[in-house]
Amino acid sequence: MSRIVVFNHLTLDGVMQAPAAPDEDTRDGFEHGGWAAPNNDEVMGKFIAENMSGGPGLLLFGRRTYEHMYSFWPKQTDGNPFTEALNHSQKYVASTTLAEPLPWMNSTLLTGDAGDAVAAVKEREDKDIVVLGSGELLQSLMRRGLVDEYVLLIHPIVLGSGRRLFRDGGAFSKLKLVESVTTTTGVVIARYHSA
């Protein structure tokens, strides 16, 4: 059995929407896209690289995040190690609107109820399944108690609006801090296990 590991950037007020680029996700009139990029530093890069160094793993995406990642990463030709890792990882995509075949190599569509489909993958796989972004999918997984670990890159910024990871009325979860690292830009990288 595998574990579900959430790996996401958050603001201090819990916003996870559009950390990478201004046009990444403008739903609900969100105008703060790209808020995480100014905080990248060597400490963060090293942490991310160490956590991706296990070679091709298993990734889980919702449709929106999958399409966004596919629009960028396969086209990178600068020798970025993340391109190689992302392209060669097995990718599972929970979506009710996409159809096979999916365009990004090593991608498998999960159909039907997302919670049921992910629970089945979790049962049959033995490597960790890492979820990047995918806020709507995460709401379903958290309600079902399927998340085993959170790796949160908490940025020293308050946006006041945007889609949050932990929403009002969400599922209760008690967590245990097992690791923390602070970057030179004030980002706290915190690893939590479900208690």
Backbone as CSV, one residue per row, in Angstrom:
resi,resn,N_x,N_y,N_z,CA_x,CA_y,CA_z,C_x,C_y,C_z
1,MET,0.848,-1.189,0.000,0.000,0.000,0.000,0.884,1.239,0.000
2,SER,0.482,2.233,-0.764,1.253,3.471,-0.854,0.679,4.513,0.097
3,ARG,1.349,5.668,0.134,0.892,6.803,0.927,0.604,7.962,-0.013
4,ILE,-0.364,8.778,0.340,-0.658,10.003,-0.410,0.082,11.141,0.281
5,VAL,0.952,11.825,-0.477,1.746,12.936,0.046,1.371,14.198,-0.728
6,VAL,0.863,15.192,-0.018,0.529,16.485,-0.612,1.776,17.360,-0.545
7,PHE,2.181,17.948,-1.660,3.374,18.801,-1.747,2.939,20.117,-2.387
8,ASN,2.704,21.152,-1.553,2.128,22.385,-2.082,2.690,23.639,-1.434
9,HIS,2.695,24.713,-2.206,3.009,26.056,-1.721,1.737,26.657,-1.140
10,LEU,1.876,27.350,0.006,0.752,28.034,0.646,1.191,29.411,1.110
11,THR,0.232,30.337,1.204,0.484,31.608,1.865,0.184,31.424,3.356
12,LEU,0.507,32.429,4.162,0.188,32.351,5.587,-1.306,32.233,5.832
13,ASP,-2.124,32.785,4.938,-3.565,32.641,5.108,-4.124,31.444,4.333
14,GLY,-3.251,30.513,3.963,-3.674,29.230,3.425,-4.005,29.166,1.956
15,VAL,-3.748,30.241,1.206,-4.054,30.248,-0.229,-3.034,29.384,-0.971
16,MET,-3.543,28.550,-1.856,-2.674,27.710,-2.682,-2.850,28.012,-4.175
17,GLN,-3.739,28.924,-4.511,-4.080,29.222,-5.900,-2.942,29.944,-6.615
18,ALA,-2.574,29.443,-7.767,-1.667,30.103,-8.713,-0.345,30.569,-8.114
19,PRO,0.443,29.690,-7.498,1.714,30.137,-6.932,2.779,30.461,-7.969
20,ALA,2.706,29.875,-9.165,3.828,29.934,-10.092,3.801,31.078,-11.094
21,ALA,2.616,31.468,-11.555,2.583,32.437,-12.656,1.304,33.276,-12.608
22,PRO,1.356,34.508,-13.127,0.188,35.386,-13.092,-1.055,34.805,-13.759
23,ASP,-0.879,34.060,-14.850,-2.025,33.523,-15.584,-2.307,32.055,-15.268
24,GLU,-1.687,31.533,-14.220,-1.822,30.105,-13.893,-3.261,29.720,-13.558
25,ASP,-3.950,30.535,-12.759,-5.323,30.222,-12.351,-5.994,31.522,-11.921
26,THR,-6.804,32.071,-12.788,-7.451,33.355,-12.510,-8.914,33.183,-12.109
27,ARG,-9.328,31.963,-11.762,-10.717,31.750,-11.333,-11.094,32.717,-10.216
28,ASP,-12.353,33.092,-10.198,-12.911,33.996,-9.191,-12.226,35.368,-9.210
29,GLY,-11.637,35.745,-10.345,-10.977,37.046,-10.463,-9.667,37.149,-9.699
30,PHE,-9.029,36.017,-9.431,-7.769,36.007,-8.658,-6.687,36.762,-9.423
31,GLU,-6.082,37.753,-8.769,-5.106,38.628,-9.433,-3.704,38.538,-8.840
32,HIS,-3.466,37.571,-7.972,-2.173,37.497,-7.289,-1.287,36.359,-7.805
33,GLY,-1.575,35.823,-8.975,-0.811,34.699,-9.495,0.684,34.980,-9.539
34,GLY,1.467,33.969,-9.233,2.924,34.091,-9.228,3.493,34.531,-7.896
35,TRP,2.689,34.503,-6.841,3.111,35.006,-5.530,4.261,34.217,-4.907
36,ALA,4.470,32.961,-5.285,5.529,32.149,-4.674,6.892,32.356,-5.326
37,ALA,6.914,32.696,-6.593,8.160,32.756,-7.355,9.243,33.646,-6.736
38,PRO,8.933,34.820,-6.177,9.996,35.663,-5.611,10.717,35.034,-4.410
39,ASN,10.132,34.004,-3.825,10.729,33.394,-2.634,11.592,32.174,-2.924
40,ASN,11.766,31.837,-4.185,12.639,30.704,-4.513,14.067,31.034,-4.095
41,ASP,14.751,30.054,-3.522,16.161,30.233,-3.171,16.856,28.874,-3.211
42,GLU,18.127,28.872,-2.888,18.917,27.644,-2.943,18.427,26.605,-1.941
43,VAL,18.002,27.046,-0.761,17.518,26.113,0.268,16.277,25.378,-0.236
44,MET,15.338,26.127,-0.806,14.122,25.517,-1.342,14.450,24.582,-2.503
45,GLY,15.313,25.042,-3.409,15.706,24.209,-4.543,16.325,22.903,-4.105
46,LYS,17.193,22.973,-3.094,17.838,21.760,-2.584,16.819,20.826,-1.944
47,PHE,15.886,21.374,-1.158,14.859,20.550,-0.518,14.008,19.843,-1.562
48,ILE,13.567,20.588,-2.566,12.734,19.990,-3.608,13.507,18.929,-4.378
49,ALA,14.757,19.237,-4.719,15.578,18.265,-5.456,15.774,16.986,-4.648
50,GLU,16.042,17.121,-3.348,16.230,15.936,-2.496,14.959,15.105,-2.429
51,ASN,13.813,15.758,-2.450,12.555,15.035,-2.358,12.124,14.441,-3.690
52,MET,12.775,14.854,-4.779,12.480,14.280,-6.094,13.601,13.353,-6.561
53,SER,14.602,13.148,-5.712,15.792,12.414,-6.151,15.586,10.911,-6.232
54,GLY,14.454,10.412,-5.782,14.216,8.972,-5.804,13.920,8.426,-7.182
55,GLY,14.049,9.266,-8.196,13.768,8.806,-9.546,12.283,8.907,-9.847
56,PRO,11.884,8.395,-10.993,10.483,8.477,-11.372,9.598,7.852,-10.298
57,GLY,8.627,8.611,-9.882,7.717,8.132,-8.854,6.307,8.145,-9.380
58,LEU,5.379,8.360,-8.473,3.970,8.402,-8.820,3.434,9.787,-8.496
59,LEU,2.745,10.383,-9.448,2.153,11.696,-9.261,0.651,11.592,-9.458
60,LEU,-0.069,12.439,-8.739,-1.518,12.476,-8.848,-1.942,13.922,-9.075
61,PHE,-2.776,14.132,-10.090,-3.234,15.469,-10.442,-4.743,15.482,-10.641
62,GLY,-5.338,16.635,-10.391,-6.657,16.936,-10.912,-6.475,17.456,-12.324
63,ARG,-7.573,17.625,-13.047,-7.493,18.019,-14.449,-6.781,19.348,-14.653
64,ARG,-7.168,20.374,-13.895,-6.613,21.721,-14.101,-5.096,21.719,-13.899
65,THR,-4.625,21.106,-12.823,-3.177,21.080,-12.559,-2.451,20.256,-13.616
66,TYR,-3.035,19.128,-14.002,-2.419,18.296,-15.043,-2.230,19.098,-16.329
67,GLU,-3.285,19.783,-16.766,-3.193,20.546,-18.012,-2.173,21.676,-17.891
68,HIS,-2.122,22.332,-16.744,-1.149,23.403,-16.550,0.284,22.850,-16.584
69,MET,0.522,21.760,-15.868,1.869,21.169,-15.836,2.270,20.681,-17.233
70,TYR,1.328,20.060,-17.944,1.615,19.557,-19.283,1.933,20.686,-20.259
71,SER,1.316,21.845,-20.059,1.561,22.967,-20.969,2.976,23.524,-20.824
72,PHE,3.662,23.193,-19.736,4.984,23.766,-19.483,6.108,22.723,-19.497
73,TRP,6.024,21.724,-18.630,7.185,20.868,-18.374,7.689,20.036,-19.549
74,PRO,6.855,19.401,-20.331,7.406,18.610,-21.441,8.152,19.439,-22.490
75,LYS,7.916,20.739,-22.496,8.542,21.607,-23.494,9.884,22.168,-23.029
76,GLN,10.295,21.882,-21.800,11.556,22.404,-21.280,12.719,21.582,-21.842
77,THR,13.686,22.280,-22.407,14.815,21.590,-23.040,16.158,22.034,-22.472
78,ASP,16.126,22.691,-21.309,17.359,23.251,-20.741,18.095,22.292,-19.806
79,GLY,17.710,21.020,-19.789,18.372,20.055,-18.928,17.924,20.130,-17.477
80,ASN,16.823,20.818,-17.202,16.295,20.915,-15.845,15.963,19.506,-15.333
81,PRO,16.497,19.113,-14.173,16.241,17.762,-13.668,14.766,17.517,-13.349
82,PHE,14.015,18.586,-13.079,12.599,18.408,-12.785,11.837,17.971,-14.035
83,THR,12.277,18.448,-15.197,11.635,18.037,-16.442,11.740,16.528,-16.597
84,GLU,12.928,16.017,-16.417,13.159,14.573,-16.542,12.314,13.791,-15.546
85,ALA,12.321,14.232,-14.295,11.573,13.533,-13.247,10.075,13.555,-13.535
86,LEU,9.551,14.724,-13.915,8.118,14.830,-14.175,7.703,14.043,-15.409
87,ASN,8.495,14.110,-16.470,8.141,13.376,-17.683,8.134,11.869,-17.466
88,HIS,9.084,11.369,-16.695,9.216,9.922,-16.559,8.428,9.333,-15.391
89,SER,7.869,10.170,-14.543,7.037,9.672,-13.456,5.709,9.169,-14.005
90,GLN,5.180,8.152,-13.348,3.821,7.711,-13.657,2.861,8.759,-13.111
91,LYS,1.958,9.232,-13.960,1.021,10.278,-13.581,-0.400,9.729,-13.621
92,TYR,-1.110,9.882,-12.506,-2.530,9.545,-12.449,-3.307,10.855,-12.473
93,VAL,-4.393,10.877,-13.241,-5.173,12.103,-13.401,-6.635,11.800,-13.103
94,ALA,-7.167,12.455,-12.077,-8.584,12.300,-11.734,-9.369,13.370,-12.476
95,SER,-10.247,12.935,-13.363,-11.014,13.891,-14.160,-12.281,13.229,-14.687
96,THR,-13.337,14.016,-14.748,-14.575,13.534,-15.365,-14.741,14.116,-16.768
97,THR,-13.819,14.975,-17.184,-13.957,15.615,-18.492,-12.879,15.218,-19.494
98,LEU,-11.746,14.713,-19.038,-10.696,14.282,-19.963,-11.007,12.881,-20.479
99,ALA,-10.363,12.517,-21.589,-10.539,11.188,-22.169,-9.178,10.628,-22.547
100,GLU,-9.074,9.313,-22.546,-7.866,8.632,-23.007,-7.782,8.766,-24.525
101,PRO,-6.600,8.820,-25.111,-5.306,8.809,-24.425,-4.936,10.219,-23.953
102,LEU,-4.325,10.288,-22.790,-3.844,11.558,-22.271,-2.548,11.927,-22.983
103,PRO,-2.291,13.223,-23.198,-1.171,13.625,-24.041,0.219,13.497,-23.429
104,TRP,0.348,13.571,-22.121,1.664,13.563,-21.480,2.078,12.125,-21.238
105,MET,3.303,11.779,-21.615,3.766,10.403,-21.464,3.565,9.901,-20.032
106,ASN,3.318,8.599,-19.894,3.135,7.929,-18.605,1.955,8.481,-17.811
107,SER,0.865,8.836,-18.485,-0.319,9.363,-17.820,-1.470,8.369,-17.920
108,THR,-2.164,8.185,-16.806,-3.304,7.276,-16.735,-4.501,8.034,-16.180
109,LEU,-5.627,7.944,-16.867,-6.844,8.612,-16.439,-7.563,7.764,-15.397
110,LEU,-7.951,8.396,-14.281,-8.781,7.757,-13.260,-10.208,8.235,-13.481
111,THR,-11.120,7.313,-13.692,-12.500,7.678,-13.974,-13.388,7.374,-12.781
112,GLY,-14.598,7.878,-12.823,-15.554,7.646,-11.744,-15.273,8.540,-10.559
113,ASP,-15.744,8.133,-9.390,-15.548,8.908,-8.170,-14.057,9.014,-7.860
114,ALA,-13.569,10.245,-7.700,-12.132,10.468,-7.487,-11.634,9.770,-6.230
115,GLY,-12.382,9.867,-5.131,-11.969,9.230,-3.884,-11.836,7.729,-4.026
116,ASP,-12.813,7.097,-4.666,-12.768,5.644,-4.872,-11.596,5.257,-5.772
117,ALA,-11.413,6.012,-6.852,-10.338,5.695,-7.808,-8.973,5.837,-7.154
118,VAL,-8.772,6.913,-6.381,-7.482,7.125,-5.722,-7.260,6.084,-4.634
119,ALA,-8.303,5.737,-3.900,-8.182,4.696,-2.869,-7.731,3.375,-3.494
120,ALA,-8.235,3.049,-4.679,-7.841,1.811,-5.364,-6.380,1.867,-5.788
121,VAL,-5.934,3.015,-6.314,-4.520,3.161,-6.702,-3.637,3.046,-5.459
122,LYS,-4.034,3.697,-4.394,-3.273,3.667,-3.139,-3.128,2.234,-2.630
123,GLU,-4.158,1.453,-2.789,-4.149,0.060,-2.322,-3.201,-0.816,-3.144
124,ARG,-3.127,-0.579,-4.447,-2.336,-1.492,-5.290,-0.884,-1.060,-5.496
125,GLU,-0.569,0.224,-5.277,0.798,0.710,-5.482,1.604,0.602,-4.190
126,ASP,2.946,0.608,-4.333,3.775,0.579,-3.127,4.664,1.805,-2.980
127,LYS,4.769,2.647,-4.012,5.512,3.908,-3.913,4.568,5.016,-3.445
128,ASP,5.140,6.037,-2.788,4.347,7.197,-2.413,3.732,7.833,-3.656
129,ILE,2.528,8.365,-3.498,1.836,9.082,-4.556,1.832,10.552,-4.153
130,VAL,2.497,11.386,-4.928,2.641,12.800,-4.594,1.605,13.619,-5.356
131,VAL,0.889,14.466,-4.616,-0.102,15.354,-5.219,0.482,16.753,-5.258
132,LEU,0.553,17.335,-6.446,0.998,18.713,-6.641,-0.219,19.542,-7.028
133,GLY,-0.396,20.699,-6.386,-1.555,21.534,-6.714,-2.841,20.768,-6.470
134,SER,-3.748,20.796,-7.464,-4.944,19.945,-7.467,-5.875,20.191,-6.288
135,GLY,-6.187,21.461,-6.046,-6.987,21.841,-4.888,-8.339,21.170,-4.791
136,GLU,-9.072,21.074,-5.895,-10.401,20.447,-5.836,-10.284,18.959,-5.539
137,LEU,-9.342,18.293,-6.168,-9.118,16.871,-5.890,-8.743,16.671,-4.426
138,LEU,-7.886,17.545,-3.897,-7.464,17.403,-2.500,-8.639,17.500,-1.539
139,GLN,-9.626,18.322,-1.848,-10.796,18.410,-0.959,-11.463,17.048,-0.844
140,SER,-11.588,16.352,-1.953,-12.188,15.018,-1.954,-11.339,14.022,-1.172
141,LEU,-10.030,14.075,-1.371,-9.138,13.135,-0.681,-9.118,13.383,0.824
142,MET,-9.120,14.655,1.231,-9.101,14.974,2.658,-10.401,14.538,3.331
143,ARG,-11.538,14.731,2.653,-12.815,14.282,3.214,-12.820,12.778,3.455
144,ARG,-12.139,12.043,2.583,-12.091,10.579,2.695,-10.973,10.088,3.616
145,GLY,-10.163,10.998,4.167,-9.063,10.595,5.045,-7.950,9.870,4.310
146,LEU,-7.743,10.192,3.040,-6.751,9.481,2.225,-5.359,10.111,2.252
147,VAL,-5.217,11.325,2.798,-3.918,11.998,2.813,-3.118,11.538,4.033
148,ASP,-1.889,11.071,3.782,-1.025,10.574,4.850,0.015,11.594,5.290
149,GLU,0.405,12.490,4.384,1.474,13.433,4.695,1.263,14.722,3.912
150,TYR,1.611,15.838,4.553,1.605,17.142,3.903,3.020,17.705,3.950
151,VAL,3.538,18.117,2.803,4.771,18.886,2.741,4.343,20.259,2.238
152,LEU,4.349,21.222,3.154,3.817,22.543,2.858,4.936,23.567,2.862
153,LEU,5.052,24.315,1.781,6.010,25.401,1.667,5.229,26.670,1.970
154,ILE,5.343,27.156,3.202,4.515,28.239,3.706,5.249,29.563,3.531
155,HIS,4.724,30.400,2.642,5.373,31.652,2.260,4.934,32.797,3.167
156,PRO,5.855,33.730,3.458,5.545,34.847,4.345,4.776,35.957,3.617
157,ILE,3.576,35.625,3.207,2.730,36.581,2.499,1.275,36.269,2.842
158,VAL,0.472,37.296,2.984,-0.970,37.164,3.206,-1.654,37.821,2.015
159,LEU,-2.461,37.055,1.296,-3.123,37.576,0.102,-4.533,38.079,0.375
160,GLY,-5.202,37.511,1.358,-6.552,37.956,1.684,-7.647,37.393,0.808
161,SER,-7.276,36.755,-0.283,-8.263,36.120,-1.161,-7.569,35.004,-1.927
162,GLY,-8.378,34.117,-2.465,-7.853,32.999,-3.235,-8.332,31.679,-2.679
163,ARG,-8.158,30.650,-3.460,-8.586,29.308,-3.064,-7.586,28.727,-2.071
164,ARG,-8.125,28.242,-0.959,-7.287,27.748,0.132,-7.251,26.226,0.160
165,LEU,-6.178,25.698,0.696,-6.060,24.250,0.876,-7.015,23.778,1.965
166,PHE,-6.966,24.420,3.117,-7.828,24.039,4.234,-8.981,25.036,4.284
167,ARG,-10.131,24.601,3.812,-11.278,25.481,3.644,-12.242,25.381,4.818
168,ASP,-13.047,26.425,4.992,-14.106,26.376,5.993,-15.015,25.191,5.698
169,GLY,-15.374,24.459,6.735,-16.243,23.297,6.564,-15.519,22.068,6.051
170,GLY,-14.181,22.124,5.970,-13.408,20.975,5.498,-13.316,19.884,6.544
171,ALA,-12.643,18.815,6.188,-12.502,17.658,7.065,-11.554,17.960,8.223
172,PHE,-11.881,17.444,9.403,-11.004,17.561,10.566,-9.804,16.647,10.357
173,SER,-8.628,17.126,10.751,-7.426,16.307,10.654,-6.434,16.778,11.705
174,LYS,-5.891,15.845,12.458,-4.853,16.168,13.429,-3.520,15.761,12.808
175,LEU,-2.550,16.682,12.850,-1.266,16.460,12.185,-0.130,16.515,13.186
176,LYS,0.978,15.850,12.836,2.176,15.853,13.668,3.338,16.389,12.835
177,LEU,3.985,17.464,13.307,5.139,18.027,12.607,6.324,17.080,12.760
178,VAL,6.911,16.652,11.640,8.041,15.729,11.694,9.332,16.321,11.131
179,GLU,9.217,17.463,10.442,10.408,18.117,9.892,10.061,19.546,9.548
180,SER,11.019,20.450,9.756,10.824,21.819,9.275,12.169,22.417,8.896
181,VAL,12.138,23.231,7.847,13.310,23.911,7.313,12.863,25.326,6.979
182,THR,13.703,26.313,7.272,13.388,27.688,6.907,14.366,28.145,5.834
183,THR,13.832,28.748,4.774,14.678,29.207,3.679,15.211,30.609,3.980
184,THR,16.112,31.084,3.149,16.685,32.417,3.325,15.667,33.520,3.052
185,THR,14.551,33.173,2.393,13.515,34.161,2.086,12.345,34.086,3.066
186,GLY,12.483,33.271,4.099,11.447,33.183,5.121,10.362,32.170,4.866
187,VAL,10.507,31.342,3.862,9.541,30.268,3.623,9.823,29.150,4.634
188,VAL,8.773,28.707,5.305,8.894,27.579,6.224,8.418,26.341,5.481
189,ILE,9.317,25.382,5.326,8.955,24.110,4.693,8.682,23.153,5.834
190,ALA,7.418,22.730,5.943,6.994,21.902,7.070,6.433,20.584,6.551
191,ARG,6.911,19.497,7.135,6.407,18.162,6.791,5.558,17.669,7.966
192,TYR,4.311,17.338,7.675,3.377,16.859,8.685,2.890,15.456,8.317
193,HIS,2.788,14.587,9.307,2.146,13.289,9.120,0.763,13.352,9.738
194,SER,-0.175,12.647,9.142,-1.497,12.538,9.755,-1.353,11.769,11.050
195,ALA,-1.896,12.326,12.123,-1.738,11.702,13.448,-2.821,10.658,13.674
